[in-house]
Amino acid sequence: MARARSSRSARPAARSPWKRRLALSLKIALGLAVVAVGALVTAVYIARSQLPSFESLKSSPNGQMIRVHAADGSVLVSLGPSYGEWLSYDRIPRVMRDATIAVEDRRFDSHLGVDPLGILRSAYVNYERGRRVQGASTITQQLARNVFLNNQKKFGRKFREAILALALERKFSKDEILELYLNKVYYGGGAYGIDAASRKFFGHGADHLTLPEAAVIAGLVKAPSNYSPTADAQAAVGRAGVVIQQMVRNGFISVADAREANSVGVKLAPPVRQNSVRYFTDWALPQLDLLIDETEKPLDVWTTLDPAMQRDADAAIRANVPKGAQGALVAIDRDGAVRAMVGGTDYVTSIYNRATQAQRQPGSAFKLFVYLAALEAGKTPESRELDAPVTIDGWSPRNDSRRFSGDVTLRTAFAYSLNTVAAKLGQAVGFQTVADMARRFGITTPVNTHPSMVLGTSDVRLIDMTRAFASVGNKGVAVAPFGITRVTAEGQEIYRHEVDRNQVLVAPNVAAEMTDLLQTTVNTGTGRAAQIGRPVAGKTGTTTSSKDGWFLGFSSGLTTGVWMGRDDARPIAGLHGGTAPARAFQQFMSKAVANRPIEQFETAVTLPEAQLEPDAESYYGAPDNATYGDEPLDGGGVPTDQPPTAVFGPEQPVVQPLPPRAREDDQRGNNGGVPPRDERLDQDWLDRVTGQPRRDAVRTPPARTAPPRGVAPPAQPSGERPNQ
């Protein structure tokens, strides 16, 4: 009995159920941990085997860089990421390496690619602050993210980042990882790597950075856009002070070194001024999406822009634009190559491109399409029309003079921009025909077909109007503006522009007759201020109340369009197509075609039948007007009350005296080609001022005829402005 009791007492006591479950859980957890570690090790070594070599990582840039070349091969601008010289580890200044480690990853030399202590510290700080204020990514993790991943803050991306960081640490040394990081990380302003950042912000390479400069660059990584010296110099200096404090705290520099490092006095390189070339590149480069498919390799884009012409165009706009106004200029070669483009007075203050984006009323410059339609319908420059009151569907246009000139040729009507004749021509050929002609010549904006459309009441773009005039100068063959001639990727040509010269818009004789009218306008009409000492054909345009001034013309194969006005469309005193825009055209074209051979137009200049009266628009200018009933219209077709200006009488061969201001200009030696008051305005005079050989016979002016009923008698010279 006693033996049996002793045997029972020797058995071990049975464990409680909860202890058995705990032991089982620990075994399972340990097994899972072993499996996880095994999976992690496997993943790391698989990733390691797939990593590129060190040399491959050195040569692979981030993103696509585009270098834009001018027509002469010079580099206009570099866009996209910018890379400086690759600096090997031993060429990177010690202060740059220490500053980066101090502020980004102080345990860089000891961790395996991921810093567990850093993760715990970051979690605690973020919990205390109630929001994410501190990250835990090591330098190796940042390198993995910048080279292989993106910046999405998701668990999957962070897990892959950690795997890659561990793999990088297994494949490369710490020195190699730091070298890759400092040469590839983004520092803002398009600069990748410390050398590009140093050159951008300090104007020199990164191989001799000072302590304050290294602190500024190291501080940019956290938030390049917030701490960029070009965006906020004070914030950059403040961040550099934090970096220097971290360097002291982690033993990289002494307190004395920190005191000597004056980050406030660091000298920053002045930012590169964004000049008017950017108007051109902003217009041309988006076209790459339609021309090529390459989106990764660095590109070299060769353009049509002539740097000398661009400088002259910029200077011409700045020198002539009225105070408080804006100006734009486009110059197109005979093949469509855009040689110069200015979209405003200053690209830095306004990137809005008024040459390609703004839509403004062109005034009388739109009469180009009215007369083209009339000439195509059988009219000639010698065809005659009656400048007399006319009403079309309740609309009664009138000349700015409030007078009428009687029976005139189309040449005379175009040279002096008679509105009634333009209205009659539009009615004769059909307003829809005029609109179709405008679209045929490249007007891409909507064109209305109201009778007043003949005076330019539809909004247009400067580049479209310049294209239309270029097509006339190209003998009626379409000219399509282009800015990119060819594109290369790593030295291999992937695109080349081909010019289409087969699209004929009007017959050559129609284009020649239109050129005849345009040339007469510059030589004796409203565009005299645009004369450059060689044949020029062009047209002025002014909207009512002087809200817009235009001049468009061509010479020696180059067509230039100029617009001036305010962005808010407010009137500008003294702005007319024959004044500031024409002078800007003259200033630019005098230099732009100086080295080109002089080209005579196929049609010789023919004098209008008579100088109706002193046309002083080259000096004063005047807007076009159109009226409903007795009220002139503003640019939108709304009647306004505007007093009369110049006075026209019937055609007569007698040249009237110049107005006082014109005579003053004549005394200064700049009379715009106007003859002295005692000299007849005949073909001999015209031959002399245009450099043509003297002709044997002088054209006899037509005999004077009595004005038709309703036409005013000859007006006495008043010195007031004729319409444009």
Sequence and secondary structure as in RCSB ss.txt:
>XXXX:A:sequence
MARARSSRSARPAARSPWKRRLALSLKIALGLAVVAVGALVTAVYIARSQLPSFESLKSSPNGQMIRVHAADGSV
LVSLGPSYGEWLSYDRIPRVMRDATIAVEDRRFDSHLGVDPLGILRSAYVNYERGRRVQGASTITQQLARNVFLN
NQKKFGRKFREAILALALERKFSKDEILELYLNKVYYGGGAYGIDAASRKFFGHGADHLTLPEAAVIAGLVKAPS
NYSPTADAQAAVGRAGVVIQQMVRNGFISVADAREANSVGVKLAPPVRQNSVRYFTDWALPQLDLLIDETEKPLD
VWTTLDPAMQRDADAAIRANVPKGAQGALVAIDRDGAVRAMVGGTDYVTSIYNRATQAQRQPGSAFKLFVYLAAL
EAGKTPESRELDAPVTIDGWSPRNDSRRFSGDVTLRTAFAYSLNTVAAKLGQAVGFQTVADMARRFGITTPVNTH
PSMVLGTSDVRLIDMTRAFASVGNKGVAVAPFGITRVTAEGQEIYRHEVDRNQVLVAPNVAAEMTDLLQTTVNTG
TGRAAQIGRPVAGKTGTTTSSKDGWFLGFSSGLTTGVWMGRDDARPIAGLHGGTAPARAFQQFMSKAVANRPIEQ
FETAVTLPEAQLEPDAESYYGAPDNATYGDEPLDGGGVPTDQPPTAVFGPEQPVVQPLPPRAREDDQRGNNGGVP
PRDERLDQDWLDRVTGQPRRDAVRTPPARTAPPRGVAPPAQPSGERPNQ
>XXXX:A:secstr
 HHHHHHHHTS     HHHHHHHHHHHHHHHHHHHHHHHHHHHHHHHHHHS  HHHHHH  SS  EEEE TTS E
EEEES EE     GGGS HHHHHHHHHHH TTTTTSSSS HHHHHHHHHHHHHHTS       HHHHHHHHHHS 
    HHHHHHHHHHHHHHHHHS HHHHHHHHHHHSB STTEESHHHHHHHHHSS GGG  HHHHHHHHTTSS HH
HH TTT HHHHHHHHHHHHHHHHHTTSS HHHHHH  GGG          THHHHHHHHGGGHHHH    SS EE
EEE   HHHHHHHHHHHHHHS TT EEEEEEEETTSBEEEEE SS TTT    TTTT  B  GGGGHHHHHHHHH
HTT  TT EEEES   BTTBEE  TTS   EEEEHHHHHHTT HHHHHHHHHHH HHHHHHHHHHTT  S    S
GGGGGS S B HHHHHHHHHHHHTTTB    B EEEEEETTEEEEE       B S HHHHHHHHHHHHHHHHHS
TTGGG  SS  EEEEEE GGG EEEEEEEETTEEEEEEEE TT    TT  TTTHHHHHHHHHHHHHTTTS    
 SS     S   S   TTTS     EEETTEEB TTS B          S  S      HHHHHHHHTT  TT  
 TTS  SHHHHHHHHT    SS           TT              
